[in-house]
Structures are given as C-alpha cells and as structure tokens.
Amino acid sequence: MRILILIVFCLPWMGYAEGAPAWENEMALGANYRSGNTEKSLYTLNVKRERYSDVSDWLHGFYGEQGETEGEQTEGLVRARSEYRLRFSDPVYFASVIAQGLHDSIRGIRLRAQLGPNLGMYVIDDEVLKLDVAAGFNATYDRGLEGSSQYAGYRFSANFSWDFSERASSYAQIEISGNVEEPMEDYYGWLVLGLKSGLLDSVSLFAELRNEYDNMPDASGSERNDVLANLGLMYDF
C-alpha cells in the first residue's frame, strides 16, 4: 500500500526530460455555501496533469470533495490515479499500467486501491475530437468499516472530449470496476459530464454533473447512487 500511494502521488511530477512533449495542466475549483433555514457548504478540487506523444502518454489526476450540512459531514471523497500508456507500432492502440486509490467517508470506504494492466485504443484522436476506451484487470485492496479484502478486479473506462470552438468544449468520462468473482453484485463506477467556457486566456467557467455509484456500500443507510451538480472556475497552466 505504501508503494502504491507513492506511485499515485509521485508519478505526476516525473518526466521533465528536456525535449519531451509539454505537460497539459488543469485545476478546477468549485464551491458553494448556503445559510438561513439550512446551512450547507460544498467544496471540490480537481487537478489533471497529462502528456501525450506518439510513443507514450502519461495521465494523472486528483479529485476531492468536502461538504457539510447543518454541521454534519455529507460529502467526503478523495480519488487519485496515475496511468502510463505505451503506444504500439500502430499508435491507435496502447497498453497501460494504472494505479489509483479512493477514499469515501460517506460510503465507508477507507481505502480502495487498484493496480493493474489495461489494453485500449484511441477511437478518435485529433485536435478537435478525442475518444479512448480501455479495459483490463487489476489487483484490488478494499478496506471498509468492518474489515479489508483483496481480490482480482476488472475495469472498463472511456474518455471523451470535444473542442467545438476556440473557447468552449465538452468532456465526458466513465469508469466501471468490480470483483471478477461477483461481477454483477460487487461493482462500482462513476460518470462525469461537463461543459467548459473560456473567460480569459487561461481561466474558464465549467459546469459539471458527477454520478458516483457503489452497488455494495459499506456504510449502512448510505445510498448506492450519489449525484453532484457542480459549477466553478478552471485554470489551465
């Protein structure tokens, strides 16, 4: 677990070799607060660091949310991942290794860590439209409120982006993972749909819909499905 944590948090800062393709960095902040009959706060942070080339790609991400309603925590999630993609002789196809971890205090997930290989392809890959899909298996460590388990897991993912003008774009991400021994019972995933509109050269306004789903949440009384509509500012650097 210590090695996995080091991989997730240290890989985004590697790869500064001279002459290497430039990194694409993005940070999004969302916040809202309500007082009066109900006091509620919600803060989100999403950081991406990516680099693409004809030989290999690096993709790193960190997402966190923290929220309270009437002094009680109602949101508390952290997700971090690092993925290295090695392109084949036909650069449309790639093999990758991904390490990612999840903490969700509301659903009782203290740590869900995954490490494993994937195979994928860039279905569309140009300056305007991008779509990639991948599938693979991983070793999963799952620690909940009452204990921990280790199992072989599966993973499917897809990423889409469309720059339909110089200052506006849309994006979508979906990921589904689960236990290969109980594929129709022990599974979980997330979906992100977003729109981005430029305000300044490096600052944009974004609107985002996030859907988190866990078919077997550890915390009793917690919902399987959790939907979040978010609005905030995004900074490209």
C-alpha positions, -999 to 999 in steps of 0.1 A, spaced: 0 0 0 29 24 8 44 17 -27 10 23 -44 5 56 -26 40 67 -36 32 58 -72 -1 77 -72 13 109 -58 48 110 -72 44 100 -108 26 132 -118 58 151 -111 81 129 -131 91 132 -168 107 166 -170 133 155 -196 145 181 -219 128 179 -253 99 159 -240 64 168 -250 48 196 -229 26 188 -200 -10 199 -201 -21 210 -166 -55 219 -154 -70 228 -120 -107 232 -113 -122 247 -81 -159 245 -72 -176 259 -41 -210 269 -28 -224 279 6 -259 283 18 -272 297 51 -306 306 66 -331 278 70 -303 253 61 -266 258 64 -247 238 38 -212 240 22 -195 221 -6 -160 224 -19 -144 205 -48 -109 203 -63 -100 186 -95 -64 186 -108 -52 169 -140 -17 166 -154 -13 149 -188 13 145 -215 7 129 -250 32 117 -276 34 92 -305 54 68 -282 38 71 -247 12 90 -227 11 100 -190 -22 107 -173 -25 118 -137 -55 131 -118 -66 141 -83 -102 148 -73 -116 157 -38 -148 170 -23 -157 181 12 -191 192 23 -212 197 54 -250 202 61 -260 216 94 -226 208 109 -227 171 97 -204 159 70 -223 149 39 -195 148 13 -160 134 18 -143 119 -12 -108 117 -25 -97 99 -57 -61 99 -71 -47 80 -101 -17 77 -123 -16 59 -157 13 53 -181 3 43 -216 28 28 -241 16 30 -277 21 1 -301 37 4 -336 2 15 -346 -2 44 -322 -40 40 -321 -36 11 -297 -19 12 -263 -11 -9 -233 -11 8 -199 -5 3 -162 -28 22 -138 -25 28 -101 -54 45 -83 -69 49 -49 -103 60 -35 -114 72 -1 -151 78 5 -160 85 42 -198 87 35 -199 52 20 -175 38 45 -146 32 20 -114 39 40 -92 28 10 -99 11 -23 -66 7 -41 -62 -8 -76 -31 -16 -96 -30 -35 -129 -26 -35 -167 -50 -24 -194 -54 -26 -232 -70 2 -251 -73 22 -282 -79 58 -294 -111 56 -314 -108 92 -323 -76 113 -318 -74 147 -335 -72 183 -324 -110 187 -320 -123 153 -310 -108 127 -288 -122 93 -276 -104 65 -260 -116 32 -244 -97 7 -223 -103 -25 -204 -81 -46 -180 -77 -65 -148 -62 -53 -115 -53 -63 -80 -77 -46 -56 -73 -39 -20 -106 -28 -3 -107 -16 33 -141 -7 47 -156 -1 81 -155 -37 93 -125 -52 77 -105 -55 45 -103 -78 15 -81 -84 -16 -94 -97 -49 -89 -97 -86 -109 -69 -103 -119 -58 -137 -120 -23 -151 -136 -6 -181 -131 31 -189 -138 57 -217 -128 93 -221 -143 118 -245 -135 155 -253 -148 178 -280 -134 213 -286 -163 227 -306 -149 263 -306 -117 281 -295 -132 290 -261 -157 262 -255 -155 225 -251 -173 195 -236 -160 163 -219 -172 130 -205 -156 102 -185 -169 69 -174 -153 41 -154 -168 8 -141 -148 -16 -119 -157 -47 -99 -149 -80 -84 -144 -108 -110 -158 -134 -86 -191 -114 -82 -192 -92 -113 -230 -85 -111 -231 -78 -74 -198 -62 -62 -192 -34 -87 -189 4 -86 -183 32 -110 -185 69 -118 -196 92 -146 -186 128 -154 -203 151 -179 -190 186 -183 -190 219 -202 -162 244 -203 -164 280 -215 -134 303 -216 -135 336 -197 -98 346 -200 -68 331 -218 -62 305 -190 -94 308 -169 -127 291 -178 -161 286 -163 -172 250 -160 -205 232 -153 -203 195 -143 -225 166 -135 -210 138 -115 -226 104 -107 -209 81 -82 -223 46 -79 -215 17 -55 -237 -14 -56 -225 -26 -22 -217 4 0 -201 -5 33 -218 21 54 -253 11 64 -280 35 53 -259 51 26 -273 54 -9 -259 34 -38 -262 64 -62 -248 99 -55 -253 127 -80 -235 161 -78 -241 191 -100 -211 214 -97 -202 249 -110 -168 266 -107 -136 280 -123 -110 261 -142 -74 272 -146 -51 259 -174 -13 262 -168 
